[in-house]
Each structure stands twice: as C-alpha cells, then as structure tokens.
Amino acid sequence: MNAKGRMIWFDANRVCAAVGVVLIHSTTDFSGRPFPDATVGERIVPVFLRSLGEFSGSEMFFFFSLFLMALRIDRHRPSYRNAISAQAERLLVPFAFWTLFYGLFRLMKAQAFGYAPQYLEQISEVETWVSFFLLGKSQYHMHFLPTLFAIFLFYPVMRLAMRYPILGVGLFATLGAMDHVQSFFWTLDITPLTRDYLVRITKVWGYVGYGFAAFALYSLWQEGLPRGESKLIRKGAFYFASIAYIATMPFFGSALLTGQWGIRTGWDYYGHFLMPLFMFCLFLGRQYADWSPSWSRMAKYTFGIYLVHPMVIDIFDVLVVKSGAAAMLAPAWLVILRFAVVLPAAYGVARVIERTALLAWTIGLGPAPWKTRGTVAGQG
C-alpha cells in the first residue's frame, strides 16, 4: 500500500488478470477450438500460451471483486438493500448495455464467416434473448456480470469467514459439490439450454466459496500481516500455484494431442479453479514490494478491457480472414499476433470510451447519463 492508502499490489493483480483473460481468448482458432486441423507440433505454442493465461483467468475477476466487496462491507456497513442496489447499478446496468451490443455485434462476424442466416434465426427467438440476459450468453465473456451479481447476494453468509477466517477453506468443499452435481447434469438427457441453467445455478452456489476465501483473506489482511508473514505467504502461494499448474497438465496435454478441449475432472478441475486463490495470495504476499504507481493507473481500465476485448478479437479475426492472411499464418503466429494487437487495442478502446461522456459508465468510469441529468436538474 502506498502513502495514499492505494493497494497497488491489488491493482497489479487486476491488471495481470485482464492480461490473462485476453491471452486465454487469443489462443484458439476462429471457432474457439485448439486448432483441431493443425499438427501436434503446430498446437504447442497456442496450448502452452493458453495454459499460462489460466494463471489469471476470469475466476480471478470473481475473487478480487469479492475481496473488494468485503472491504466495502467492512468499512461502510451498508444495509443489505443498499449494498445489493449499488451492485445492481454497477454490474447489471452495464450488463444490459453490453448484452444488447454483443447480441447485435456478433452479426458482423456471422456475416464474415458465413453463418449470418443461422444467427439471425437464433436471435429472432425469445428464449435466445432470455438466455442472453439471464446467463450472459450474448458473448463468451458476458457470463461474468450476472454470475458475480448473483454471488454478491450471498455476502451476509460470506461475512462468517470475516469473523472466522478458517471458513475460507470452505472453497474446497463448495468446488467439490459443484463438480459432483454438474457431472450428474451432463449425464441427463435434457436440452442444452436447460442444462445451462442448471449448471449456472450450481456454479453460483459453488462460487460462493470464492467469497468465503476472499472474505477470510480480507480479514487477515485487515488485521495486519507483517513483512515476515507476507513473505511466507508469497513463498507458499508460489508453490501451490505451481502444483495447481502441474495438475492441469493432463487437460492441456489432451488438448495438445487431440485438438479438442476436454472436460475438467479430478485434479484438472481443482488445479484450475483453485488457481485464483493461490495467485491472489501471491500478490498479497508482495504487498510490501515497491510497486510502481503505473499499476494503479492501468488498473482502472481492467473492467473496460474485459468487456471490450471480444469485440476487438472479432474485428481482428474478420480482418485476418478477409485479407487472406489466415491461410498464411501458422497457429503460433496467429495467436501471438492476435494477442499483441488485441491487448493494446482493447486498452485503447477502454480509454476512448472513458473520454466519451455518454459511454464511460458502460465500463465503470463515469456516471450514467440519467444520473448526470438528474444532478444538473437538481442544481438548477
């Protein structure tokens, strides 16, 4: 923490999480697969980069968002209604905007890749838009916002871990229960959309475990962790993150050899879903390091980068395909070029949106237009 009380280690964690998410989504073919038509040798770089990206994936966004929730609850003590209302405004209002945007924007890629008629038929159905708004299926990353809001509804339960930090280990149990139930759902002969709803419900209940772990770590951090203990936490987190990465090797090894994403089971599953806890502890363990203030300046755009990067990826993919460059790029060069272009471009788009008064609120960097009008009217 710097002299002004800014948790720069926390901001650095947010930036790395955004980089990880962009890397994850940059390392597949144009259909989101691990290049099934390529040779094993050609898949090495994309699969390896994907595995590195998962050190800080979308679950990390859940974790540090819940840590921030613990901080706000502890400092401001809002009523349940006020706390949830604030989160609904912060998450669900931008979610509605981006759901409409991506629901229509995907027509651009559908047109370029030749499946526009099928997509038009899909979005003409009411159940499609219901799933867009309830499950966040308008784009592959949109699930984060409604899921996070649903998890926030359980914050009074998470406060148990603030009082009794040992309850943070409940994450292991909730992840185990989620895996057990979801594995059963995949054996049922039901429609894919029905399964998606059931899986999402169990995911919310399971991800409450991240809340227990985040609230427990907040309690320990708030009480004060000396430099010596922080150093021990850093060393332990480094080891556990490394063993979690090793545990995911069969999952990525299968993708490398077959060109298909498998199903995370056993320690593949635990390695992936426990990684956010270990990575967060790694940054927490470096809270006394001499972090550059630039981390905090970049961190304000991480929410925006998360929201806009799929748009930038789609534009990149369309340009690559339409220009004929796709046929000349090996999988390794495609994913490296995509990541090198998309990350700074998404950052740039987020900064442009911040400077646009009517849109800054969509990435959490400004008041909603109707609030501004209300303020001006009140002042008048």
C-alpha positions in Angstrom: 0.0 0.0 0.0 1.4 3.4 -0.9 1.4 6.6 1.1 -2.1 7.5 0.0 -3.5 4.1 1.0 -3.8 2.7 -2.5 -3.4 -1.1 -2.6 -1.0 -1.2 -5.6 -0.4 -4.9 -5.2 -4.1 -5.4 -5.6 -4.2 -3.2 -8.7 -1.3 -5.2 -10.2 -3.4 -8.3 -9.6 -6.2 -6.8 -11.5 -4.0 -5.9 -14.5 -2.5 -9.3 -14.6 -6.0 -10.9 -14.5 -7.0 -8.7 -17.5 -3.9 -9.8 -19.4 -4.6 -13.4 -18.6 -8.2 -13.2 -19.9 -7.1 -11.6 -23.2 -4.4 -14.3 -23.6 -6.9 -17.1 -23.0 -9.3 -15.8 -25.6 -6.5 -15.1 -28.1 -5.1 -18.6 -28.2 -7.7 -20.5 -30.1 -8.8 -20.8 -33.7 -11.6 -18.7 -35.2 -14.2 -21.1 -33.6 -12.7 -21.1 -30.1 -11.0 -24.6 -30.5 -7.4 -25.6 -30.0 -6.7 -25.8 -33.8 -8.0 -29.4 -34.4 -6.9 -29.3 -38.1 -3.3 -28.5 -37.1 -0.5 -30.9 -36.3 0.5 -31.6 -32.7 3.7 -29.6 -33.2 1.7 -26.6 -34.5 -0.5 -26.7 -31.4 2.3 -26.5 -28.9 2.6 -22.7 -28.7 -1.2 -21.9 -28.7 -1.9 -24.6 -26.0 1.1 -23.5 -23.9 0.1 -19.9 -24.0 -3.4 -20.8 -23.1 -2.1 -22.7 -20.0 -0.1 -19.5 -19.0 -3.2 -17.4 -19.4 -5.1 -19.5 -17.0 -2.8 -18.4 -14.2 -5.1 -15.3 -14.1 -8.4 -16.1 -15.8 -11.9 -14.9 -15.4 -12.3 -16.6 -12.0 -9.6 -14.2 -10.7 -12.1 -11.4 -11.5 -14.6 -13.1 -9.2 -12.0 -13.4 -6.5 -10.8 -9.8 -6.3 -14.3 -8.4 -6.8 -15.4 -10.4 -3.7 -12.3 -9.1 -1.8 -13.4 -5.5 -2.7 -16.9 -6.4 -1.6 -15.5 -7.4 1.8 -13.6 -4.1 2.1 -16.7 -2.1 1.3 -18.9 -4.0 3.7 -16.4 -3.7 6.5 -15.8 0.0 6.0 -19.2 1.3 5.2 -21.6 -1.2 6.8 -24.4 -0.7 4.3 -27.8 -2.3 4.7 -28.4 -5.4 2.6 -30.7 -3.5 0.3 -28.3 -0.6 -0.2 -25.4 -2.9 -0.9 -27.3 -5.0 -3.4 -28.8 -2.0 -5.1 -25.3 -0.5 -5.6 -24.0 -3.7 -7.1 -27.1 -4.0 -9.4 -26.4 -0.5 -10.7 -22.6 -1.2 -11.0 -23.0 -4.6 -12.7 -26.4 -5.1 -14.2 -26.9 -1.8 -15.9 -23.7 -2.0 -18.0 -24.5 -5.7 -18.5 -27.8 -4.8 -20.2 -26.0 -2.4 -22.5 -23.3 -4.8 -23.5 -25.8 -7.7 -23.9 -27.7 -5.7 -26.5 -24.4 -4.6 -28.1 -22.9 -8.1 -28.4 -26.2 -9.6 -29.4 -26.2 -7.4 -32.5 -22.5 -7.0 -33.0 -21.9 -10.7 -33.5 -23.8 -10.4 -36.8 -20.6 -8.8 -38.2 -18.6 -12.0 -37.6 -21.5 -14.2 -38.6 -21.7 -12.4 -41.9 -17.9 -12.7 -42.5 -17.8 -16.4 -41.6 -21.0 -17.3 -43.5 -23.4 -18.2 -40.8 -25.4 -15.0 -40.7 -28.8 -16.7 -41.6 -28.5 -19.2 -38.7 -27.5 -16.4 -36.3 -30.4 -14.2 -37.4 -32.8 -17.0 -36.9 -31.3 -17.6 -33.4 -31.7 -14.0 -32.2 -35.2 -13.9 -33.5 -36.3 -16.3 -30.8 -37.4 -15.0 -27.4 -35.6 -17.8 -25.5 -32.3 -16.7 -27.0 -32.6 -13.2 -25.5 -33.8 -14.6 -22.2 -30.6 -16.7 -22.1 -28.6 -13.6 -23.1 -29.9 -11.7 -20.2 -30.1 -14.4 -17.6 -26.9 -16.4 -18.5 -24.9 -13.8 -20.3 -24.7 -15.9 -23.5 -24.6 -12.9 -25.9 -20.8 -13.4 -25.9 -18.5 -15.9 -24.2 -17.3 -13.5 -21.5 -20.6 -11.9 -20.6 -21.5 -14.6 -18.0 -19.2 -12.8 -15.5 -21.6 -9.9 -14.7 -24.8 -11.7 -13.9 -22.9 -14.5 -12.1 -21.0 -12.1 -10.0 -24.2 -10.2 -9.0 -25.8 -13.5 -8.0 -22.8 -14.4 -5.9 -23.0 -11.0 -4.2 -26.5 -11.9 -3.0 -24.8 -14.3 -0.5 -22.5 -11.8 1.1 -24.1 -12.0 4.5 -23.1 -15.7 4.6 -19.6 -14.8 3.4 -19.2 -12.5 6.4 -18.9 -15.6 8.6 -15.4 -16.0 7.1 -14.6 -12.4 8.0 -15.3 -13.3 11.6 -13.9 -16.8 11.4 -11.2 -16.9 8.7 -10.8 -20.7 8.9 -14.1 -20.9 7.0 -12.1 -19.7 3.9 -11.2 -23.4 3.4 -14.9 -23.9 2.6 -13.9 -23.1 -1.0 -12.6 -26.7 -1.4 -15.9 -28.1 -0.3 -18.1 -25.8 -2.5 -16.0 -26.5 -5.6 -16.2 -30.3 -4.9 -20.0 -30.1 -4.5 -20.3 -28.1 -7.7 -18.2 -30.6 -9.6 -20.2 -33.5 -8.3 -23.6 -32.1 -9.2 -22.5 -30.7 -12.6 -21.1 -34.0 -13.6 -24.5 -35.5 -12.9 -26.2 -32.9 -15.1 -24.1 -33.9 -18.0 -25.4 -37.4 -17.9 -29.0 -36.3 -18.2 -30.9 -36.4 -21.4 -32.1 -32.8 -21.3 -31.9 -29.8 -23.7 -28.6 -28.0 -23.7 -30.3 -24.7 -22.6 -31.9 -26.4 -19.7 -28.6 -27.9 -18.7 -27.0 -24.4 -19.0 -29.5 -23.0 -16.5 -28.9 -25.9 -14.0 -25.1 -25.6 -14.4 -25.3 -21.8 -13.8 -27.3 -22.2 -10.6 -24.9 -24.7 -9.2 -22.0 -22.5 -10.3 -23.3 -19.6 -8.3 -23.7 -21.7 -5.2 -20.2 -23.2 -5.7 -18.5 -19.8 -6.4 -19.8 -18.5 -3.1 -16.8 -20.4 -1.8 -14.6 -17.8 -3.5 -16.5 -15.3 -1.3 -15.6 -17.3 1.8 -11.9 -17.4 0.8 -11.9 -13.7 -0.2 -13.6 -12.5 3.0 -11.2 -14.7 5.1 -8.2 -13.2 3.4 -9.6 -9.7 3.8 -9.9 -10.3 7.5 -6.3 -11.4 7.8 -5.1 -8.6 5.7 -7.1 -6.0 7.6 -5.8 -7.2 10.9 -2.3 -6.7 9.5 0.2 -9.1 8.0 3.8 -8.3 9.0 6.5 -8.4 6.3 7.8 -11.8 7.5 4.4 -13.4 7.3 3.7 -11.8 4.0 7.0 -13.3 2.7 5.9 -16.8 3.9 2.5 -16.4 2.2 4.3 -15.4 -1.0 6.5 -18.5 -0.9 3.6 -20.8 -0.1 1.4 -19.3 -2.8 4.2 -19.7 -5.4 4.4 -23.4 -4.5 0.7 -24.0 -4.5 0.2 -22.1 -7.8 2.9 -24.2 -9.4 1.4 -27.5 -8.2 -2.0 -26.3 -9.4 -0.5 -25.7 -12.8 1.1 -29.1 -12.8 -2.3 -30.6 -12.0 -3.8 -29.0 -15.2 -1.2 -30.6 -17.5 -3.4 -33.6 -18.4 -6.1 -31.2 -19.5 -3.8 -29.2 -21.7 -1.9 -32.4 -22.8 -5.1 -33.8 -24.1 -5.9 -30.6 -26.0 -2.4 -30.7 -27.5 -2.7 -34.3 -28.7 -6.3 -34.3 -29.8 -7.1 -30.7 -30.8 -10.2 -30.7 -28.6 -11.0 -29.2 -25.3 -11.7 -32.0 -22.8 -13.8 -31.9 -19.6 -12.0 -30.8 -16.4 -12.2 -33.6 -13.9 -10.4 -34.6 -10.8 -7.3 -32.6 -10.2 -7.5 -30.9 -13.6 -10.7 -29.3 -12.2 -9.2 -28.4 -8.8 -6.0 -27.1 -10.3 -7.9 -24.7 -12.5 -10.5 -23.4 -10.0 -8.1 -23.1 -7.1 -5.6 -21.1 -9.1 -7.3 -17.7 -8.3 -6.8 -18.3 -4.6 -3.1 -19.1 -5.0 -2.4 -16.2 -7.4 -4.2 -13.7 -5.2 -2.2 -14.9 -2.2 1.0 -14.5 -4.3 0.2 -10.8 -4.9 -1.0 -10.4 -1.3 2.4 -11.8 -0.2 4.1 -9.0 -2.1 2.1 -6.2 -0.6 5.3 -4.6 0.8 7.1 -4.6 -2.5 8.0 -1.3 -4.2 5.1 -1.4 -6.8 5.0 1.3 -9.5 2.0 3.7 -9.4 1.5 2.9 -13.0 -0.2 -0.4 -12.0 -3.0 1.7 -10.4 -3.3 3.9 -13.5 -3.7 0.8 -15.7 -6.0 -1.0 -13.2 -8.9 1.5 -13.7 -9.3 0.2 -17.3 -9.3 -3.5 -16.5 -13.1 -3.7 -16.4 -13.3 -2.0 -19.7 -10.6 -4.3 -21.2 -12.6 -7.3 -20.0 -15.8 -6.0 -21.6 -14.4 -4.9 -25.0 -11.7 -7.3 -25.8 -14.0 -9.9 -27.5 -15.2 -7.1 -29.9 -11.6 -6.4 -30.8 -10.8 -10.1 -31.2 -13.8 -10.4 -33.6 -12.7 -7.4 -35.7 -9.1 -8.8 -35.8 -10.4 -12.2 -36.9 -12.6 -10.8 -39.6 -9.7 -8.6 -41.0 -7.3 -11.6 -41.0 -9.8 -13.9 -42.8 -11.0 -11.3 -45.3 -7.4 -10.2 -46.1 -6.4 -13.8 -46.8 -3.7 -13.7 -44.1 -5.3 -16.5 -42.2 -4.1 -19.1 -44.8 -0.5 -17.9 -44.4 -0.3 -17.7 -40.6 0.7 -20.8 -38.6 -1.4 -21.2 -35.4 1.5 -20.0 -33.3 1.9 -16.8 -35.3 -1.9 -16.2 -35.4 -2.3 -16.3 -31.6 0.8 -14.3 -30.9 -0.2 -11.6 -33.4 -3.8 -11.6 -32.1 -2.7 -11.1 -28.5 -0.1 -8.5 -29.5 -2.8 -6.5 -31.3 -5.9 -7.1 -29.1 -4.4 -6.3 -25.7 -3.2 -2.7 -26.5 -6.2 -2.1 -28.8 -8.7 -3.1 -26.0 -6.8 -0.8 -23.7 -7.0 2.0 -26.2 -10.8 1.4 -26.8 -11.3 1.5 -23.0 -9.5 4.8 -22.8 -11.6 6.2 -25.7 -14.8 5.1 -24.0 -13.7 6.8 -20.8 -13.4 10.1 -22.7 -16.9 9.7 -24.2 -19.3 11.1 -21.6 -22.3 9.2 -22.8 -20.5 5.8 -22.7 -17.9 6.0 -19.8 -20.5 4.5 -17.4 -20.6 1.3 -19.5 -17.1 0.4 -18.3 -17.5 1.7 -14.8 -15.6 5.0 -15.4 -18.4 7.6 -15.2 -21.9 8.3 -14.0 -24.8 7.1 -16.0 -26.3 9.8 -18.3 -29.6 9.9 -16.5 -27.8 10.5 -13.2 -25.9 13.4 -14.7 -29.1 14.9 -16.0 -30.7 14.4 -12.6 -27.8 16.2 -10.9 -27.9 19.1 -13.3 -31.6 19.4 -12.9 -31.3 19.4 -9.2 -28.7 22.0 -9.2 -30.8 24.2 -11.4 
